[in-house]
Amino acid sequence: MPPWLPWAPARFTWHKFCIISAVISVENGYSSFFYGKTENSASYTNVVVFILKNYVKKVVCMESYKSFAEVYDLFMDNVPYDEWAKNITRILGGYGIKDGLIAELGCGTGQMTRRLRDAGYDMIGIDNSIEMLDIARDMEADLPSDEEARNILYLCQDMREVELYGKVRAVTSFCDSMNYITEEEDLLEVFRLANNYLDPGGIFLFDMNTVFKYEKLLGDGVFAENREEGSFIWENEYDPESKLNYYDLTLYIREGEQYNRFEEEHVQKAYDRSTVETLLQKSGLELLEVLDAETLAEPTGETERIYYIAREITK
């Protein structure tokens, strides 16, 4: 790992990212943040680049998140992020990880990423939504100059295709991001990639919504919330056979004196505990703990969200 990596965001500003990305996207049509060696370069100079990979597929995928990203934090303001961050730092600290580099998969608008940064970790936030990352980066714009070295490096990548330059002490994922991986082979690949980029003995910590939550609490329900800045109607449908959870969102976002309407569909999968544990084992990781994400105790039949904690033991 190059010595400048932990403070790379302070040296490679987003303005430079835009300049590099404009050149490379025109010439190569790629679409994904990654840092590492430049291709087609005899000197293999280390740089941070913004590359567009699978451009058309990514743009189509990201378009559905544009309206959602604009109101995501608005309707997630009841999530106890501060409490979550304290629990995460306690768990990581219990395994000797009290500082160092952490990669967060599915970081969204960076709510947990920023809190872990503030807890003393050097953070890489990874998400496949450009709109979510735009919001996350905007949150960094007001950092005092003496804190620039603690800027978060945000990468636009699909967690199934993550590319990092070197190793990290921990890989994390929160807010049921893993439930968006709806194929077991894809989830296994995510686990393998996490294992690949972990330091020896590094920790992989992530949460997932449970079958109980999808089946009993969400089910075929309809949920709605109305605020002055925006409103939503969430129509949920859960298929117990495929364990796929579909929710159609109708969003009304205020712009000036009017409200614009957007519609989009999200799909998640409910994984039973035994399946996740088997996939972790197949990936080469050692499962250490499974905890109720709210109580940090052994999960029960009514646990809604689970933390899985695994360790790198072999590549």
Secondary structure, 3 states (H helix, E strand, C coil): CCCCHHHHHHHCCHHHHHHHHHHHHHHHCCEEEEEEECCCCCCCCEEEEEEECCHHHHHHHHHHHHHHHHHHHHHCCCCCHHHHHHHHHHHHHHCCCCCEEEEEECCCCCHHHHHHHHCCEEEEEEECCHHHHHHHHHHHCCCCHHHHHHCCEEEECCHHHCCCCCCEEEEEECCCHHHHCCCHHHHHHHHHHHHHHEEEEEEEEEEEECHHHHHHHHCCCEEEEECCCEEEEEEEEEECCCCEEEEEEEEEEEECCEEEEEEEEEEEECCCHHHHHHHHHHCCEEEEEEEECCCCCCCCCCCCEEEEEEEECCC
